[in-house]
Amino acid sequence: MVVAQTLTDPGDAIPRSMPNLADEATRQRLTRSATEGVLRLAELWHLSSGEMCALLGAISERTWFRMKRREWPGTFSQDEMTRISALIGIFKGVRLLFSLKLADEWVRLPNNNPLFGGRRPLDVMIEGGIPVMLEVRRLVDALRGGL
C-alpha cells in the first residue's frame, strides 16, 4: 500500500499533493515564483552575488545577474528547487521566531548552536549544501515548535 504525502494549509479543507520536482513542466511552472522569492530573500538577507550563487548550487554570477534583471529564461533544476524551498522555509521560520531586524540578520550572525559551532548559518549552509540546508530548516522549525 502506497500512502501519498500531502501538504495541508490550515486554511484549506482539502489536502494538496506535494509538487513533483522531478517533472520538468512542474519546475518550469514554479521557476518564476521561485526566482522572485530568492531575489527578495537575497535583498532582505543582504547576500552578495557570490553567496547567493553558492546557496543556489553554483549558479554562475552571469545567470544570477540575468535573474535580477528578469531576463533569465531558464528553469531551475530539482536540486535548485530543493535549495530554494529550504531557504524560503528558513526565512519564514526565523521571521516567526525573531523580530524582523534579527530575522533578516540571523543567517549572517555567528551562532553557538552545535549545528553551527560559532559560525554563521550562511557559511555552514554554503559549505554543506542541501543536506545542511534541510537540517537548518528542521532546526528552525523545531525552535518555533513546528516539530
C-alpha positions as CSV (number, residue, x, y, z in Angstrom):
1,M,0.0,0.0,0.0
2,V,1.4,3.4,-1.0
3,V,0.5,6.4,1.1
4,A,0.6,9.8,-0.7
5,Q,2.3,12.6,1.1
6,T,0.2,15.7,1.3
7,L,0.6,19.3,2.5
8,T,-2.3,20.8,4.4
9,D,-2.7,24.5,4.7
10,P,-4.7,25.3,7.8
11,G,-7.0,27.4,5.6
12,D,-7.5,24.6,3.1
13,A,-10.2,22.0,3.7
14,I,-8.7,19.7,1.1
15,P,-5.1,18.5,1.3
16,R,-2.9,19.0,-1.8
17,S,-0.1,16.9,-3.1
18,M,3.5,17.9,-2.9
19,P,4.8,19.2,-6.3
20,N,6.8,16.6,-8.3
21,L,10.1,18.4,-8.7
22,A,11.4,15.7,-11.0
23,D,8.8,16.8,-13.5
24,E,10.2,19.4,-15.9
25,A,6.8,21.0,-16.5
26,T,6.3,21.4,-12.8
27,R,9.7,23.1,-12.3
28,Q,9.0,25.3,-15.3
29,R,5.7,26.4,-13.8
30,L,7.3,27.1,-10.4
31,T,10.6,28.8,-11.6
32,R,9.2,32.3,-11.9
33,S,7.8,32.4,-8.4
34,A,11.0,30.7,-7.0
35,T,13.1,33.3,-8.8
36,E,11.1,36.2,-7.3
37,G,11.4,34.5,-3.9
38,V,15.2,34.2,-4.0
39,L,15.6,37.7,-5.3
40,R,13.7,39.1,-2.4
41,L,15.5,36.8,0.0
42,A,18.9,37.9,-1.2
43,E,17.8,41.5,-0.8
44,L,16.5,41.1,2.8
45,W,19.4,38.9,3.9
46,H,21.9,41.3,2.2
47,L,23.6,38.4,0.4
48,S,26.3,39.1,-2.2
49,S,26.0,37.6,-5.6
50,G,28.7,35.1,-4.8
51,E,26.8,34.0,-1.6
52,M,23.5,33.6,-3.4
53,C,25.1,31.7,-6.3
54,A,26.8,29.3,-3.8
55,L,23.5,28.8,-1.9
56,L,21.7,28.0,-5.2
57,G,24.4,25.4,-6.0
58,A,27.0,27.1,-8.1
59,I,24.7,29.1,-10.4
60,S,27.0,31.5,-12.3
61,E,27.1,35.1,-11.5
62,R,26.1,35.9,-15.1
63,T,23.0,33.8,-14.6
64,W,22.3,35.5,-11.3
65,F,22.5,38.9,-12.8
66,R,20.2,37.9,-15.6
67,M,17.7,36.7,-12.9
68,K,18.0,40.0,-11.2
69,R,17.1,41.8,-14.5
70,R,14.2,39.3,-15.0
71,E,15.9,38.2,-18.3
72,W,16.7,34.6,-17.4
73,P,14.6,32.2,-19.5
74,G,15.8,29.1,-17.7
75,T,14.2,26.5,-15.4
76,F,15.5,25.6,-12.0
77,S,16.8,22.0,-11.6
78,Q,15.3,19.7,-9.0
79,D,18.3,20.4,-6.7
80,E,18.0,24.1,-7.1
81,M,14.3,24.0,-6.3
82,T,15.0,21.9,-3.2
83,R,17.6,24.5,-2.1
84,I,15.1,27.4,-2.7
85,S,12.4,25.6,-0.8
86,A,14.7,25.1,2.2
87,L,15.9,28.7,2.1
88,I,12.3,30.1,1.9
89,G,11.3,27.8,4.8
90,I,14.2,29.0,6.9
91,F,13.3,32.6,6.0
92,K,9.7,32.1,7.1
93,G,10.7,30.3,10.2
94,V,13.1,32.9,11.5
95,R,10.6,35.6,10.7
96,L,8.2,33.8,13.1
97,L,10.8,33.4,15.8
98,F,12.5,36.8,15.9
99,S,11.9,40.5,15.2
100,L,12.2,41.4,11.6
101,K,15.6,43.0,12.1
102,L,17.1,40.0,13.8
103,A,15.4,37.6,11.5
104,D,16.9,39.3,8.4
105,E,20.4,39.3,10.1
106,W,20.2,35.8,11.5
107,V,22.0,33.9,8.7
108,R,24.9,36.4,8.9
109,L,25.4,36.2,12.7
110,P,27.7,33.7,14.5
111,N,25.6,31.1,16.1
112,N,26.5,28.9,19.1
113,N,24.0,26.1,18.3
114,P,26.0,22.9,17.9
115,L,25.0,22.7,14.2
116,F,26.9,25.9,13.5
117,G,29.7,25.7,16.1
118,G,30.0,29.5,16.5
119,R,29.9,30.0,12.7
120,R,27.4,31.9,10.6
121,P,24.5,29.7,9.4
122,L,25.1,31.2,5.9
123,D,28.7,29.8,5.8
124,V,27.6,26.4,7.1
125,M,24.8,26.1,4.5
126,I,27.1,27.1,1.7
127,E,29.7,24.5,2.7
128,G,27.2,21.7,3.5
129,G,24.8,22.2,0.6
130,I,21.3,20.6,0.5
131,P,21.7,18.3,3.5
132,V,22.8,21.1,5.8
133,M,20.1,23.5,4.4
134,L,17.5,20.9,5.2
135,E,19.0,20.4,8.7
136,V,18.9,24.1,9.3
137,R,15.3,24.2,8.2
138,R,14.5,21.4,10.6
139,L,16.3,23.2,13.4
140,V,14.4,26.5,12.8
141,D,11.1,24.5,12.6
142,A,11.9,22.8,15.9
143,L,12.8,26.1,17.6
144,R,9.4,27.5,16.7
145,G,7.6,24.4,17.9
146,G,6.9,23.1,14.4
147,L,8.2,19.5,15.1
